[in-house]
Amino acid sequence: MPLRLAAAALIVVLTAGLGVLAWPQALDLQRAAGAAQAVSFRGATVIAALGVAVVATALGHVLPGLRRLAGVLALVLVVYAAGVAAVLLVRGIGAPDVPRAGANDLTLLSWNTLGDSVPADAVARVAAADGADVIALPETTRDRARQIARLLAEDGPGFRVFSRDQQPGIPARSTSLLVSRALGPYAQVRSVGDTTGVPSVVVQPSGGQNGPRIVAVHTLAPYEPDPEGWRADLAWVAERCDGRNVLLAGDFNATLDHFAGLGSGAGQLAACRDGALATRNGAVGTWPTSLPGLLGTPIDHVLATPNWRFAGFRVLTDQDSAGSDHRPVLARLSPAG
């Protein structure tokens, strides 16, 4: 009898734990310590759960006394894997076609360059090939951003360079943003504060010009046992989407699960909607490049207010050897309506 009770308790605890891991939003735990980290790699947990289910089934055949327990455990794990796989399929496992830019379209490129580890010509080449109008570059210094701008100016209208660093001499504590001069004059906004630990850059049109406010985002990663700074960063980013014409792009160190509760719908931060989710690319991982896309975590995003429609989105998996541990993401937006 004690063994049966222990087995039943094990199954109950495992089922409850996997339920929380599958959908922590049900208990508002998506940004809580432990759950925040565990839910980040959904694709990898599917493979892990299926692997453990196979091992449990094999043990049940080898040890007849454990057959019933092993069978139930395997079933629970398979159900969990199926549920998580369904979430990934709904979010989209890859629709990378990005249509040709129209006259009023806007193209955003975001790439965490791992502290200037990606050469300037590599960033410029990708930006030029895709016709980027805005380039968000977490962990890119002002000097490197200016190098990229000079390369792009050789064949285009040129870019304004905005940059912020929180610890000079450490490239990873820098964030840069390039905005095409074709979009008109822009000025950096410093009165709204900043993310903690790693910086973000906010710019808006100047001189009475119309255009979107643009935020190059870099938040802390939830490495700490209780990541209070990371939660504060996400709240700060959500507050930046307080207008009718806002674009957010960068390394959020957060997945769509972590966004839950910070906006009025799935994949939203305040009024800004996620481009990967809108185009069925929401499950394609952007970090780390050492893992296949569907096993990594999608933490690099482009979001926009409803006055923009996402015409296309792509995680650039062909840049895995460029020098960064992040994949760049590209979004093409058209004015809504």
LODOMI-409952 format. One record per residue (C-alpha): residue number from 1; residue in one letter; y, x, z. Coordinates in Angstrom, 1 decimal, decimal comma, padded with zeros to 4 digits, always signed. Layout:
residues N
+-----+--------+--------+--------+--------+
! num ! residu !      y !      x !      z !
+-----+--------+--------+--------+--------+
! NUM !      A !      Y !      X !      Z !
...
+-----+--------+--------+--------+--------+
end
This chain:
residues 337
+-----+--------+--------+--------+--------+
! num ! residu !      y !      x !      z !
+-----+--------+--------+--------+--------+
!   1 !      M ! +000,0 ! +000,0 ! +000,0 !
!   2 !      P ! +002,6 ! +002,7 ! +000,8 !
!   3 !      L ! +001,9 ! +004,4 ! -002,5 !
!   4 !      R ! +002,4 ! +001,1 ! -004,3 !
!   5 !      L ! +005,7 ! +000,5 ! -002,5 !
!   6 !      A ! +006,8 ! +004,0 ! -003,4 !
!   7 !      A ! +005,9 ! +003,5 ! -007,0 !
!   8 !      A ! +007,8 ! +000,2 ! -007,1 !
!   9 !      A ! +010,8 ! +001,8 ! -005,4 !
!  10 !      L ! +010,7 ! +004,6 ! -008,0 !
!  11 !      I ! +010,7 ! +002,2 ! -010,9 !
!  12 !      V ! +013,6 ! +000,1 ! -009,4 !
!  13 !      V ! +015,7 ! +003,2 ! -008,8 !
!  14 !      L ! +015,0 ! +004,6 ! -012,3 !
!  15 !      T ! +015,8 ! +001,3 ! -013,9 !
!  16 !      A ! +019,0 ! +000,9 ! -012,0 !
!  17 !      G ! +020,1 ! +004,5 ! -012,8 !
!  18 !      L ! +019,3 ! +004,2 ! -016,5 !
!  19 !      G ! +021,2 ! +000,8 ! -016,6 !
!  20 !      V ! +024,3 ! +002,5 ! -015,2 !
!  21 !      L ! +023,9 ! +005,4 ! -017,6 !
!  22 !      A ! +023,5 ! +003,0 ! -020,5 !
!  23 !      W ! +026,6 ! +001,0 ! -019,7 !
!  24 !      P ! +028,6 ! +002,3 ! -016,8 !
!  25 !      Q ! +031,5 ! +000,0 ! -017,8 !
!  26 !      A ! +029,6 ! -002,9 ! -016,2 !
!  27 !      L ! +030,4 ! -001,5 ! -012,8 !
!  28 !      D ! +033,6 ! +000,2 ! -013,8 !
!  29 !      L ! +032,0 ! +003,6 ! -013,4 !
!  30 !      Q ! +032,8 ! +005,1 ! -016,8 !
!  31 !      R ! +035,3 ! +007,5 ! -015,3 !
!  32 !      A ! +033,6 ! +008,0 ! -012,0 !
!  33 !      A ! +032,1 ! +011,3 ! -010,8 !
!  34 !      G ! +028,7 ! +011,9 ! -012,3 !
!  35 !      A ! +028,6 ! +008,8 ! -014,6 !
!  36 !      A ! +031,6 ! +010,2 ! -016,6 !
!  37 !      Q ! +029,7 ! +013,4 ! -017,4 !
!  38 !      A ! +026,3 ! +011,7 ! -017,9 !
!  39 !      V ! +027,4 ! +009,1 ! -020,5 !
!  40 !      S ! +029,1 ! +011,7 ! -022,7 !
!  41 !      F ! +026,0 ! +012,8 ! -024,6 !
!  42 !      R ! +024,4 ! +009,5 ! -025,6 !
!  43 !      G ! +022,5 ! +010,8 ! -028,6 !
!  44 !      A ! +021,0 ! +013,6 ! -026,6 !
!  45 !      T ! +019,9 ! +011,2 ! -023,8 !
!  46 !      V ! +018,0 ! +009,1 ! -026,3 !
!  47 !      I ! +016,0 ! +012,1 ! -027,4 !
!  48 !      A ! +015,4 ! +013,1 ! -023,8 !
!  49 !      A ! +014,3 ! +009,7 ! -022,7 !
!  50 !      L ! +011,8 ! +009,4 ! -025,5 !
!  51 !      G ! +010,5 ! +012,9 ! -024,8 !
!  52 !      V ! +009,9 ! +012,0 ! -021,1 !
!  53 !      A ! +008,3 ! +008,7 ! -022,1 !
!  54 !      V ! +005,8 ! +010,6 ! -024,3 !
!  55 !      V ! +005,1 ! +013,0 ! -021,4 !
!  56 !      A ! +004,6 ! +010,1 ! -019,0 !
!  57 !      T ! +002,2 ! +008,4 ! -021,4 !
!  58 !      A ! +000,2 ! +011,6 ! -021,8 !
!  59 !      L ! -000,1 ! +012,0 ! -018,0 !
!  60 !      G ! -001,3 ! +008,4 ! -017,7 !
!  61 !      H ! -004,2 ! +009,2 ! -020,1 !
!  62 !      V ! -005,0 ! +012,5 ! -018,2 !
!  63 !      L ! -004,7 ! +011,0 ! -014,7 !
!  64 !      P ! -006,2 ! +007,5 ! -014,7 !
!  65 !      G ! -004,8 ! +006,8 ! -011,2 !
!  66 !      L ! -001,3 ! +007,1 ! -012,5 !
!  67 !      R ! -001,8 ! +005,2 ! -015,7 !
!  68 !      R ! -000,1 ! +002,0 ! -014,6 !
!  69 !      L ! +002,9 ! +003,8 ! -013,1 !
!  70 !      A ! +003,2 ! +006,1 ! -016,1 !
!  71 !      G ! +003,0 ! +003,2 ! -018,5 !
!  72 !      V ! +005,8 ! +001,3 ! -016,7 !
!  73 !      L ! +008,0 ! +004,4 ! -016,5 !
!  74 !      A ! +007,5 ! +005,0 ! -020,2 !
!  75 !      L ! +008,4 ! +001,4 ! -021,0 !
!  76 !      V ! +011,6 ! +001,6 ! -019,0 !
!  77 !      L ! +012,5 ! +004,8 ! -020,8 !
!  78 !      V ! +011,8 ! +003,4 ! -024,2 !
!  79 !      V ! +013,9 ! +000,3 ! -023,5 !
!  80 !      Y ! +016,8 ! +002,5 ! -022,3 !
!  81 !      A ! +016,5 ! +004,7 ! -025,4 !
!  82 !      A ! +016,5 ! +001,6 ! -027,6 !
!  83 !      G ! +019,6 ! +000,2 ! -025,9 !
!  84 !      V ! +021,6 ! +003,4 ! -026,2 !
!  85 !      A ! +020,6 ! +003,8 ! -029,8 !
!  86 !      A ! +021,9 ! +000,3 ! -030,5 !
!  87 !      V ! +025,2 ! +001,3 ! -029,0 !
!  88 !      L ! +025,4 ! +004,3 ! -031,2 !
!  89 !      L ! +024,5 ! +002,3 ! -034,3 !
!  90 !      V ! +027,2 ! -000,3 ! -033,5 !
!  91 !      R ! +029,8 ! +002,4 ! -033,1 !
!  92 !      G ! +028,7 ! +004,0 ! -036,4 !
!  93 !      I ! +026,7 ! +007,1 ! -037,2 !
!  94 !      G ! +028,7 ! +008,2 ! -040,1 !
!  95 !      A ! +030,8 ! +006,7 ! -042,9 !
!  96 !      P ! +032,7 ! +009,8 ! -044,0 !
!  97 !      D ! +034,2 ! +008,6 ! -047,3 !
!  98 !      V ! +037,9 ! +008,9 ! -047,1 !
!  99 !      P ! +039,7 ! +007,2 ! -050,1 !
! 100 !      R ! +042,4 ! +009,0 ! -052,0 !
! 101 !      A ! +045,8 ! +008,7 ! -050,3 !
! 102 !      G ! +048,2 ! +006,1 ! -051,5 !
! 103 !      A ! +052,0 ! +006,4 ! -051,8 !
! 104 !      N ! +052,6 ! +005,1 ! -048,2 !
! 105 !      D ! +049,5 ! +006,5 ! -046,6 !
! 106 !      L ! +049,5 ! +009,0 ! -043,8 !
! 107 !      T ! +046,9 ! +011,7 ! -043,3 !
! 108 !      L ! +046,2 ! +013,3 ! -039,9 !
! 109 !      L ! +044,1 ! +016,4 ! -039,2 !
! 110 !      S ! +043,1 ! +017,3 ! -035,6 !
! 111 !      W ! +041,4 ! +020,5 ! -034,7 !
! 112 !      N ! +040,9 ! +022,2 ! -031,3 !
! 113 !      T ! +040,9 ! +025,8 ! -032,5 !
! 114 !      L ! +039,4 ! +027,4 ! -029,3 !
! 115 !      G ! +042,5 ! +029,5 ! -028,4 !
! 116 !      D ! +043,5 ! +030,7 ! -031,9 !
! 117 !      S ! +039,8 ! +031,5 ! -032,8 !
! 118 !      V ! +040,1 ! +029,7 ! -036,1 !
! 119 !      P ! +042,1 ! +031,9 ! -038,7 !
! 120 !      A ! +045,4 ! +030,5 ! -039,9 !
! 121 !      D ! +044,2 ! +030,4 ! -043,5 !
! 122 !      A ! +041,1 ! +028,4 ! -042,6 !
! 123 !      V ! +043,3 ! +025,7 ! -041,0 !
! 124 !      A ! +045,7 ! +025,7 ! -043,8 !
! 125 !      R ! +043,0 ! +025,5 ! -046,4 !
! 126 !      V ! +041,5 ! +022,4 ! -044,8 !
! 127 !      A ! +044,9 ! +020,8 ! -044,3 !
! 128 !      A ! +045,9 ! +021,4 ! -047,9 !
! 129 !      A ! +042,6 ! +020,2 ! -049,3 !
! 130 !      D ! +042,9 ! +016,9 ! -047,6 !
! 131 !      G ! +046,7 ! +016,5 ! -048,0 !
! 132 !      A ! +047,4 ! +016,4 ! -044,2 !
! 133 !      D ! +050,9 ! +015,1 ! -043,2 !
! 134 !      V ! +050,3 ! +015,7 ! -039,5 !
! 135 !      I ! +048,2 ! +018,4 ! -037,9 !
! 136 !      A ! +047,4 ! +018,3 ! -034,2 !
! 137 !      L ! +046,2 ! +021,7 ! -032,9 !
! 138 !      P ! +045,1 ! +021,8 ! -029,3 !
! 139 !      E ! +044,6 ! +025,4 ! -028,0 !
! 140 !      T ! +046,8 ! +026,8 ! -030,9 !
! 141 !      T ! +049,8 ! +029,0 ! -030,0 !
! 142 !      R ! +053,2 ! +028,6 ! -031,5 !
! 143 !      D ! +052,8 ! +031,9 ! -033,5 !
! 144 !      R ! +049,5 ! +030,8 ! -035,0 !
! 145 !      A ! +051,0 ! +027,4 ! -035,9 !
! 146 !      R ! +053,9 ! +029,1 ! -037,6 !
! 147 !      Q ! +051,5 ! +031,1 ! -039,6 !
! 148 !      I ! +049,7 ! +028,0 ! -040,7 !
! 149 !      A ! +053,1 ! +026,3 ! -041,6 !
! 150 !      R ! +054,1 ! +029,3 ! -043,7 !
! 151 !      L ! +050,8 ! +029,2 ! -045,7 !
! 152 !      L ! +051,2 ! +025,4 ! -046,3 !
! 153 !      A ! +054,9 ! +025,8 ! -047,4 !
! 154 !      E ! +053,7 ! +027,8 ! -050,4 !
! 155 !      D ! +052,4 ! +024,7 ! -052,1 !
! 156 !      G ! +054,2 ! +021,8 ! -050,4 !
! 157 !      P ! +057,3 ! +020,5 ! -048,7 !
! 158 !      G ! +056,7 ! +022,5 ! -045,5 !
! 159 !      F ! +056,1 ! +021,5 ! -041,9 !
! 160 !      R ! +058,1 ! +021,4 ! -038,8 !
! 161 !      V ! +056,3 ! +023,2 ! -035,9 !
! 162 !      F ! +056,3 ! +021,9 ! -032,3 !
! 163 !      S ! +054,5 ! +023,7 ! -029,6 !
! 164 !      R ! +054,0 ! +023,7 ! -025,8 !
! 165 !      D ! +052,3 ! +026,1 ! -023,5 !
! 166 !      Q ! +051,6 ! +025,9 ! -019,8 !
! 167 !      Q ! +050,6 ! +029,5 ! -019,3 !
! 168 !      P ! +052,0 ! +032,1 ! -021,8 !
! 169 !      G ! +049,5 ! +034,7 ! -022,9 !
! 170 !      I ! +046,5 ! +032,3 ! -022,7 !
! 171 !      P ! +046,1 ! +030,6 ! -026,1 !
! 172 !      A ! +043,8 ! +027,9 ! -024,6 !
! 173 !      R ! +046,8 ! +026,7 ! -022,6 !
! 174 !      S ! +048,8 ! +025,9 ! -025,7 !
! 175 !      T ! +049,0 ! +022,9 ! -028,0 !
! 176 !      S ! +050,9 ! +022,8 ! -031,3 !
! 177 !      L ! +051,8 ! +020,0 ! -033,7 !
! 178 !      L ! +052,8 ! +020,3 ! -037,4 !
! 179 !      V ! +054,7 ! +017,4 ! -039,0 !
! 180 !      S ! +055,4 ! +017,4 ! -042,7 !
! 181 !      R ! +059,1 ! +017,6 ! -043,6 !
! 182 !      A ! +058,4 ! +014,8 ! -046,1 !
! 183 !      L ! +058,3 ! +012,4 ! -043,1 !
! 184 !      G ! +061,9 ! +013,2 ! -042,2 !
! 185 !      P ! +063,4 ! +014,9 ! -039,2 !
! 186 !      Y ! +061,5 ! +014,9 ! -035,9 !
! 187 !      A ! +062,4 ! +016,1 ! -032,4 !
! 188 !      Q ! +060,2 ! +017,1 ! -029,5 !
! 189 !      V ! +060,3 ! +014,7 ! -026,4 !
! 190 !      R ! +060,0 ! +016,5 ! -023,1 !
! 191 !      S ! +061,2 ! +013,7 ! -020,8 !
! 192 !      V ! +057,8 ! +011,9 ! -020,6 !
! 193 !      G ! +056,0 ! +014,6 ! -018,6 !
! 194 !      D ! +052,8 ! +016,3 ! -019,7 !
! 195 !      T ! +049,1 ! +016,4 ! -019,2 !
! 196 !      T ! +047,8 ! +018,6 ! -016,4 !
! 197 !      G ! +046,2 ! +022,0 ! -016,9 !
! 198 !      V ! +046,4 ! +022,0 ! -020,7 !
! 199 !      P ! +049,5 ! +020,7 ! -022,5 !
! 200 !      S ! +050,2 ! +017,9 ! -025,0 !
! 201 !      V ! +053,1 ! +017,6 ! -027,4 !
! 202 !      V ! +055,2 ! +014,4 ! -028,0 !
! 203 !      V ! +057,6 ! +014,1 ! -031,0 !
! 204 !      Q ! +059,6 ! +011,2 ! -032,4 !
! 205 !      P ! +061,9 ! +010,6 ! -035,4 !
! 206 !      S ! +065,4 ! +011,8 ! -035,0 !
! 207 !      G ! +068,7 ! +011,2 ! -036,7 !
! 208 !      G ! +068,1 ! +007,4 ! -036,9 !
! 209 !      Q ! +065,1 ! +007,8 ! -039,1 !
! 210 !      N ! +062,1 ! +005,4 ! -039,0 !
! 211 !      G ! +058,6 ! +006,7 ! -038,4 !
! 212 !      P ! +055,9 ! +006,9 ! -035,8 !
! 213 !      R ! +056,0 ! +008,6 ! -032,5 !
! 214 !      I ! +053,3 ! +011,2 ! -032,6 !
! 215 !      V ! +051,4 ! +012,7 ! -029,7 !
! 216 !      A ! +049,1 ! +015,8 ! -030,0 !
! 217 !      V ! +046,7 ! +015,3 ! -027,1 !
! 218 !      H ! +044,8 ! +017,7 ! -025,0 !
! 219 !      T ! +043,5 ! +016,6 ! -021,7 !
! 220 !      L ! +041,5 ! +018,4 ! -019,0 !
! 221 !      A ! +037,7 ! +018,2 ! -019,3 !
! 222 !      P ! +035,8 ! +016,3 ! -016,5 !
! 223 !      Y ! +034,2 ! +019,5 ! -015,2 !
! 224 !      E ! +035,0 ! +019,0 ! -011,5 !
! 225 !      P ! +032,7 ! +017,0 ! -009,3 !
! 226 !      D ! +035,4 ! +014,3 ! -008,9 !
! 227 !      P ! +037,7 ! +014,8 ! -012,0 !
! 228 !      E ! +040,9 ! +013,3 ! -010,7 !
! 229 !      G ! +043,1 ! +015,4 ! -013,1 !
! 230 !      W ! +041,1 ! +014,3 ! -016,1 !
! 231 !      R ! +041,5 ! +010,6 ! -015,1 !
! 232 !      A ! +045,3 ! +011,2 ! -014,6 !
! 233 !      D ! +045,5 ! +012,8 ! -018,1 !
! 234 !      L ! +043,8 ! +009,8 ! -019,7 !
! 235 !      A ! +046,2 ! +007,5 ! -018,0 !
! 236 !      W ! +049,2 ! +009,6 ! -019,1 !
! 237 !      V ! +047,9 ! +009,5 ! -022,7 !
! 238 !      A ! +047,5 ! +005,7 ! -022,5 !
! 239 !      E ! +051,1 ! +005,4 ! -021,3 !
! 240 !      R ! +052,3 ! +007,2 ! -024,4 !
! 241 !      C ! +051,1 ! +004,3 ! -026,5 !
! 242 !      D ! +053,9 ! +002,1 ! -025,3 !
! 243 !      G ! +055,6 ! +001,3 ! -028,6 !
! 244 !      R ! +054,9 ! -000,5 ! -031,8 !
! 245 !      N ! +054,5 ! +002,6 ! -034,0 !
! 246 !      V ! +052,5 ! +005,4 ! -032,3 !
! 247 !      L ! +049,9 ! +007,9 ! -033,4 !
! 248 !      L ! +047,7 ! +009,9 ! -031,0 !
! 249 !      A ! +045,5 ! +012,8 ! -032,2 !
! 250 !      G ! +043,7 ! +015,6 ! -030,5 !
! 251 !      D ! +041,1 ! +016,7 ! -028,0 !
! 252 !      F ! +040,8 ! +013,9 ! -025,4 !
! 253 !      N ! +037,8 ! +015,3 ! -023,7 !
! 254 !      A ! +036,7 ! +011,6 ! -023,5 !
! 255 !      T ! +034,4 ! +009,3 ! -025,5 !
! 256 !      L ! +034,8 ! +005,7 ! -026,3 !
! 257 !      D ! +033,0 ! +004,9 ! -023,0 !
! 258 !      H ! +035,7 ! +006,6 ! -021,0 !
! 259 !      F ! +038,5 ! +004,7 ! -022,8 !
! 260 !      A ! +037,1 ! +001,4 ! -021,4 !
! 261 !      G ! +039,6 ! -000,3 ! -019,1 !
! 262 !      L ! +042,6 ! +001,6 ! -020,4 !
! 263 !      G ! +043,2 ! -000,8 ! -023,3 !
! 264 !      S ! +042,6 ! -004,5 ! -024,2 !
! 265 !      G ! +039,6 ! -003,9 ! -026,4 !
! 266 !      A ! +036,8 ! -001,5 ! -027,3 !
! 267 !      G ! +038,0 ! +002,0 ! -028,3 !
! 268 !      Q ! +041,5 ! +001,4 ! -027,2 !
! 269 !      L ! +044,1 ! +003,3 ! -025,1 !
! 270 !      A ! +046,8 ! +000,7 ! -024,3 !
! 271 !      A ! +047,7 ! -000,7 ! -027,8 !
! 272 !      C ! +046,2 ! +002,3 ! -029,8 !
! 273 !      R ! +042,9 ! +001,8 ! -031,5 !
! 274 !      D ! +040,4 ! +004,5 ! -032,3 !
! 275 !      G ! +040,0 ! +005,5 ! -035,9 !
! 276 !      A ! +036,4 ! +006,6 ! -035,7 !
! 277 !      L ! +035,2 ! +003,3 ! -034,2 !
! 278 !      A ! +037,3 ! +001,4 ! -036,8 !
! 279 !      T ! +035,5 ! +003,2 ! -039,7 !
! 280 !      R ! +031,9 ! +003,3 ! -038,2 !
! 281 !      N ! +032,1 ! +007,0 ! -037,3 !
! 282 !      G ! +032,3 ! +006,5 ! -033,6 !
! 283 !      A ! +029,0 ! +008,1 ! -032,6 !
! 284 !      V ! +029,4 ! +011,3 ! -034,6 !
! 285 !      G ! +029,9 ! +014,2 ! -032,1 !
! 286 !      T ! +032,8 ! +016,6 ! -032,5 !
! 287 !      W ! +031,7 ! +019,0 ! -029,7 !
! 288 !      P ! +030,0 ! +021,4 ! -029,5 !
! 289 !      T ! +029,4 ! +022,7 ! -033,0 !
! 290 !      S ! +026,1 ! +024,2 ! -031,9 !
! 291 !      L ! +024,6 ! +020,7 ! -031,7 !
! 292 !      P ! +024,0 ! +018,3 ! -034,7 !
! 293 !      G ! +026,7 ! +015,6 ! -034,9 !
! 294 !      L ! +024,6 ! +012,8 ! -033,5 !
! 295 !      L ! +023,5 ! +014,9 ! -030,4 !
! 296 !      G ! +027,1 ! +016,1 ! -029,6 !
! 297 !      T ! +029,9 ! +014,2 ! -027,9 !
! 298 !      P ! +032,7 ! +012,5 ! -029,8 !
! 299 !      I ! +035,7 ! +013,7 ! -027,8 !
! 300 !      D ! +038,2 ! +014,5 ! -030,6 !
! 301 !      H ! +040,1 ! +011,3 ! -031,8 !
! 302 !      V ! +042,8 ! +009,8 ! -033,8 !
! 303 !      L ! +044,3 ! +006,5 ! -032,6 !
! 304 !      A ! +047,1 ! +004,3 ! -033,8 !
! 305 !      T ! +049,0 ! +001,1 ! -033,0 !
! 306 !      P ! +048,1 ! -002,0 ! -035,0 !
! 307 !      N ! +050,9 ! -001,5 ! -037,6 !
! 308 !      W ! +048,5 ! +001,1 ! -039,1 !
! 309 !      R ! +045,1 ! +000,5 ! -040,7 !
! 310 !      F ! +042,5 ! +003,2 ! -040,8 !
! 311 !      A ! +041,6 ! +003,6 ! -044,5 !
! 312 !      G ! +039,1 ! +006,4 ! -043,7 !
! 313 !      F ! +037,9 ! +008,8 ! -041,2 !
! 314 !      R ! +035,7 ! +011,9 ! -041,3 !
! 315 !      V ! +034,3 ! +014,4 ! -038,9 !
! 316 !      L ! +034,4 ! +017,7 ! -040,8 !
! 317 !      T ! +030,9 ! +019,1 ! -040,2 !
! 318 !      D ! +031,4 ! +021,7 ! -042,9 !
! 319 !      Q ! +033,6 ! +023,8 ! -040,6 !
! 320 !      D ! +031,1 ! +024,6 ! -037,9 !
! 321 !      S ! +031,3 ! +028,4 ! -038,7 !
! 322 !      A ! +035,1 ! +028,5 ! -038,8 !
! 323 !      G ! +035,3 ! +029,9 ! -035,2 !
! 324 !      S ! +035,9 ! +026,9 ! -033,0 !
! 325 !      D ! +033,4 ! +025,0 ! -030,8 !
! 326 !      H ! +035,1 ! +021,8 ! -031,9 !
! 327 !      R ! +034,8 ! +020,1 ! -035,3 !
! 328 !      P ! +038,0 ! +018,9 ! -036,9 !
! 329 !      V ! +038,6 ! +015,3 ! -037,6 !
! 330 !      L ! +040,5 ! +013,7 ! -040,5 !
! 331 !      A ! +042,0 ! +010,2 ! -040,5 !
! 332 !      R ! +043,8 ! +008,5 ! -043,4 !
! 333 !      L ! +046,0 ! +005,5 ! -042,4 !
! 334 !      S ! +047,7 ! +002,9 ! -044,4 !
! 335 !      P ! +050,6 ! +000,6 ! -043,3 !
! 336 !      A ! +049,0 ! -002,6 ! -042,1 !
! 337 !      G ! +050,0 ! -005,6 ! -044,1 !
+-----+--------+--------+--------+--------+
end
